[in-house]
Amino acid sequence: MCLQTLRLSDGIVRLYFVAGDFGFDILRKKEDILQELVSRYQVPEEAIVTTVSKFFDGYRKDPERIKELTLENLELRMERLVDSSSASALFK
Protein backbone atom coordinates (compact mmCIF):
# COMPACT_ATOMS: atom_id res chain seq x y z
CA MET A 1 0.00 0.00 0.00
CA CYS A 2 1.40 3.38 -0.99
CA LEU A 3 1.25 5.84 1.91
CA GLN A 4 2.78 8.89 0.34
CA THR A 5 4.48 10.23 -2.75
CA LEU A 6 6.96 13.04 -2.61
CA ARG A 7 8.24 14.86 -5.67
CA LEU A 8 11.92 15.58 -5.05
CA SER A 9 12.80 17.18 -8.37
CA ASP A 10 11.92 17.00 -12.03
CA GLY A 11 11.35 13.34 -12.82
CA ILE A 12 12.32 12.06 -9.35
CA VAL A 13 9.53 10.86 -7.07
CA ARG A 14 9.96 9.13 -3.72
CA LEU A 15 7.29 6.55 -2.84
CA TYR A 16 6.55 5.39 0.71
CA PHE A 17 5.03 1.90 0.94
CA VAL A 18 3.89 -0.40 3.74
CA ALA A 19 3.04 -4.07 3.56
CA GLY A 20 1.86 -6.95 5.68
CA ASP A 21 0.14 -6.50 9.05
CA PHE A 22 1.13 -2.84 9.30
CA GLY A 23 -0.55 -2.16 5.96
CA PHE A 24 -3.72 -3.95 7.10
CA ASP A 25 -3.73 -1.93 10.34
CA ILE A 26 -3.64 1.30 8.34
CA LEU A 27 -6.47 0.08 6.11
CA ARG A 28 -8.57 -0.84 9.18
CA LYS A 29 -8.02 2.60 10.70
CA LYS A 30 -9.06 4.26 7.45
CA GLU A 31 -12.14 2.03 7.28
CA ASP A 32 -13.03 3.00 10.87
CA ILE A 33 -12.79 6.68 9.96
CA LEU A 34 -14.97 6.15 6.90
CA GLN A 35 -17.60 4.30 8.95
CA GLU A 36 -17.57 7.03 11.60
CA LEU A 37 -18.24 9.68 8.94
CA VAL A 38 -20.96 7.57 7.30
CA SER A 39 -22.61 7.14 10.70
CA ARG A 40 -22.39 10.83 11.64
CA TYR A 41 -23.68 12.15 8.33
CA GLN A 42 -26.08 9.23 7.80
CA VAL A 43 -25.26 8.81 4.12
CA PRO A 44 -24.00 5.85 2.07
CA GLU A 45 -20.24 5.41 1.71
CA GLU A 46 -20.42 6.50 -1.93
CA ALA A 47 -21.86 9.89 -0.92
CA ILE A 48 -19.55 10.74 1.98
CA VAL A 49 -17.01 12.76 -0.03
CA THR A 50 -19.74 14.88 -1.63
CA THR A 51 -21.54 15.36 1.68
CA VAL A 52 -18.45 16.41 3.61
CA SER A 53 -17.37 18.69 0.75
CA LYS A 54 -20.75 20.44 0.77
CA PHE A 55 -20.51 20.94 4.52
CA PHE A 56 -17.04 22.48 4.42
CA ASP A 57 -17.71 24.49 1.25
CA GLY A 58 -20.77 26.01 2.90
CA TYR A 59 -18.80 26.74 6.04
CA ARG A 60 -16.04 28.49 4.08
CA LYS A 61 -18.42 30.47 1.88
CA ASP A 62 -20.01 32.41 4.72
CA PRO A 63 -17.82 32.53 7.82
CA GLU A 64 -19.46 35.77 8.97
CA ARG A 65 -22.90 34.14 8.98
CA ILE A 66 -21.51 31.18 10.91
CA LYS A 67 -20.06 33.57 13.48
CA GLU A 68 -23.40 35.40 13.79
CA LEU A 69 -25.34 32.16 14.26
CA THR A 70 -22.84 30.91 16.83
CA LEU A 71 -23.14 34.13 18.83
CA GLU A 72 -26.94 34.02 18.57
CA ASN A 73 -26.91 30.44 19.80
CA LEU A 74 -24.71 31.38 22.77
CA GLU A 75 -26.96 34.31 23.65
CA LEU A 76 -30.05 32.10 23.59
CA ARG A 77 -28.34 29.52 25.79
CA MET A 78 -27.32 32.22 28.27
CA GLU A 79 -30.86 33.61 28.38
CA ARG A 80 -32.26 30.13 29.01
CA LEU A 81 -29.69 29.55 31.76
CA VAL A 82 -30.52 32.86 33.44
CA ASP A 83 -34.25 32.17 33.17
CA SER A 84 -33.89 28.69 34.64
CA SER A 85 -31.69 29.91 37.51
CA SER A 86 -34.17 32.71 38.25
CA ALA A 87 -37.04 30.26 38.28
CA SER A 88 -35.19 27.86 40.57
CA ALA A 89 -34.37 30.74 42.95
CA LEU A 90 -38.11 31.40 43.33
CA PHE A 91 -38.72 27.88 44.60
CA LYS A 92 -35.99 27.88 47.27
C-alpha positions, -999 to 999 in steps of 0.1 A, spaced: 0 0 0 14 34 -10 13 58 19 28 89 3 45 102 -28 70 130 -26 82 149 -57 119 156 -51 128 172 -84 119 170 -120 113 133 -128 123 121 -94 95 109 -71 100 91 -37 73 66 -28 66 54 7 50 19 9 39 -4 37 30 -41 36 19 -70 57 1 -65 90 11 -28 93 -6 -22 60 -37 -40 71 -37 -19 103 -36 13 83 -65 1 61 -86 -8 92 -80 26 107 -91 43 75 -121 20 73 -130 30 109 -128 67 100 -150 61 69 -176 43 89 -176 70 116 -182 97 89 -210 76 73 -226 71 107 -224 108 116 -237 122 83 -261 92 78 -253 88 41 -240 59 21 -202 54 17 -204 65 -19 -219 99 -9 -196 107 20 -170 128 0 -197 149 -16 -215 154 17 -185 164 36 -174 187 7 -208 204 8 -205 209 45 -170 225 44 -177 245 12 -208 260 29 -188 267 60 -160 285 41 -184 305 19 -200 324 47 -178 325 78 -195 358 90 -229 341 90 -215 312 109 -201 336 135 -234 354 138 -253 322 143 -228 309 168 -231 341 188 -269 340 186 -269 304 198 -247 314 228 -270 343 236 -301 321 236 -283 295 258 -273 322 283 -309 336 284 -323 301 290 -297 295 318 -305 329 334 -342 322 332 -339 287 346 -317 299 375 -342 327 383 -370 303 383 -352 279 406 -344 307 429 -381 314 433 -387 279 446 -360 279 473 
